[in-house]
Amino acid sequence: MLCRLHGVVRVRLSVAERRAELLRATVGQIEARGATAVRISDVAAALGVSNALVLYHFSTKEQLVAAAFAHAAEEDLAQLRRILGRRATAERRLRAAVRWYAPTGQAKGWRLWIEAWAAGLRDPELRGVAASLDREWKDALTAVIEEGVAAGEFPCPDPSGAAWRLTACLDGLAVQTTVYAGGLSRATMLRWADATLDRELGLPPATA
């Protein structure tokens, strides 16, 4: 929809479009300033809108930050589901997911996850959102591991535990490489990720 203000034609966004715009801007501000430091005014200034407009859609800064994190994290979760939903063996899908999800892969959300973990210690709303999304990641991996066991591809006796341990390993590596850059080479990171996957699935290391 178009509206005219002081002779300037502007596009009037729908509620959904405006919220998405605000969330994208908030993600950018979190990446630049950190989850605890970002302010409503920073997001408003980035878009050239008023603080009141931001608060109309998100009543508190905490609500805005939690929604922005969920917006970004769900994009990565959707990509994970696409990878795990491919027509391939469970092992091939899991290995592709690990290669993508590992800190040296194409997943975009590592800095935001680390921000969420840190800020979530004092922000119950953000902590709840992060915990819910984390469970979805683990559940998606668990389901494919269970498929592989049922198909006789590997003998993993504890699919849920394997998914938890695998993501814990990748999360830890992400902290090391994102916060302490330069400590590990890409080749080392991928070798460790593959070795962890092999161990959890009960596969011999030679398959890596």
Solvent accessible surface area in square Angstrom, and as a share of the most:
residue,aa,sasa,rsa
1,M,158,0.70
2,L,120,0.60
3,C,38,0.23
4,R,167,0.61
5,L,92,0.46
6,H,173,0.77
7,G,57,0.54
8,V,78,0.45
9,V,73,0.42
10,R,128,0.47
11,V,97,0.56
12,R,132,0.48
13,L,55,0.27
14,S,57,0.37
15,V,97,0.56
16,A,75,0.58
17,E,94,0.42
18,R,46,0.17
19,R,90,0.33
20,A,28,0.22
21,E,39,0.18
22,L,0,0.00
23,L,19,0.09
24,R,142,0.52
25,A,16,0.13
26,T,0,0.00
27,V,21,0.12
28,G,33,0.32
29,Q,28,0.13
30,I,4,0.02
31,E,94,0.42
32,A,84,0.65
33,R,122,0.44
34,G,11,0.11
35,A,5,0.04
36,T,104,0.61
37,A,58,0.45
38,V,2,0.01
39,R,140,0.51
40,I,23,0.11
41,S,42,0.27
42,D,9,0.04
43,V,1,0.00
44,A,3,0.02
45,A,80,0.62
46,A,58,0.45
47,L,55,0.27
48,G,69,0.67
49,V,37,0.21
50,S,63,0.41
51,N,71,0.36
52,A,72,0.56
53,L,52,0.26
54,V,0,0.00
55,L,77,0.38
56,Y,172,0.65
57,H,27,0.12
58,F,1,0.01
59,S,75,0.49
60,T,62,0.36
61,K,55,0.23
62,E,79,0.36
63,Q,64,0.29
64,L,2,0.01
65,V,4,0.02
66,A,2,0.02
67,A,25,0.20
68,A,0,0.00
69,F,5,0.02
70,A,18,0.14
71,H,49,0.22
72,A,17,0.13
73,A,2,0.02
74,E,89,0.40
75,E,103,0.46
76,D,12,0.06
77,L,2,0.01
78,A,37,0.29
79,Q,50,0.22
80,L,1,0.00
81,R,121,0.44
82,R,148,0.54
83,I,4,0.02
84,L,10,0.05
85,G,59,0.57
86,R,127,0.46
87,R,249,0.91
88,A,44,0.34
89,T,67,0.39
90,A,1,0.01
91,E,40,0.18
92,R,168,0.61
93,R,28,0.10
94,L,0,0.00
95,R,39,0.14
96,A,31,0.24
97,A,1,0.01
98,V,3,0.01
99,R,105,0.38
100,W,27,0.09
101,Y,19,0.07
102,A,0,0.00
103,P,27,0.17
104,T,34,0.20
105,G,20,0.19
106,Q,139,0.62
107,A,16,0.12
108,K,176,0.74
109,G,6,0.06
110,W,20,0.07
111,R,153,0.56
112,L,8,0.04
113,W,15,0.05
114,I,31,0.16
115,E,54,0.24
116,A,3,0.02
117,W,86,0.30
118,A,59,0.45
119,A,9,0.07
120,G,4,0.03
121,L,134,0.67
122,R,210,0.77
123,D,21,0.11
124,P,92,0.58
125,E,78,0.35
126,L,2,0.01
127,R,114,0.42
128,G,41,0.39
129,V,40,0.23
130,A,8,0.06
131,A,40,0.31
132,S,44,0.28
133,L,6,0.03
134,D,37,0.19
135,R,130,0.47
136,E,59,0.27
137,W,6,0.02
138,K,14,0.06
139,D,94,0.49
140,A,19,0.15
141,L,4,0.02
142,T,20,0.11
143,A,48,0.37
144,V,8,0.05
145,I,1,0.01
146,E,88,0.40
147,E,83,0.37
148,G,0,0.00
149,V,55,0.32
150,A,93,0.72
151,A,74,0.58
152,G,64,0.61
153,E,57,0.26
154,F,9,0.04
155,P,92,0.58
156,C,3,0.02
157,P,129,0.81
158,D,63,0.33
159,P,25,0.15
160,S,54,0.35
161,G,15,0.14
162,A,0,0.00
163,A,0,0.00
164,W,139,0.49
165,R,118,0.43
166,L,1,0.00
167,T,2,0.01
168,A,64,0.49
169,C,41,0.25
170,L,1,0.00
171,D,26,0.13
172,G,36,0.34
173,L,16,0.08
174,A,0,0.00
175,V,45,0.26
176,Q,90,0.40
177,T,30,0.17
178,T,32,0.19
179,V,78,0.45
180,Y,131,0.50
181,A,86,0.66
182,G,80,0.77
183,G,63,0.61
184,L,55,0.27
185,S,64,0.41
186,R,133,0.49
187,A,68,0.53
188,T,25,0.14
189,M,1,0.00
190,L,20,0.10
191,R,142,0.52
192,W,112,0.39
193,A,0,0.00
194,D,7,0.04
195,A,44,0.34
196,T,8,0.05
197,L,1,0.00
198,D,3,0.01
199,R,160,0.58
200,E,23,0.10
201,L,0,0.00
202,G,41,0.40
203,L,24,0.12
204,P,78,0.49
205,P,113,0.71
206,A,99,0.77
207,T,61,0.36
208,A,75,0.58
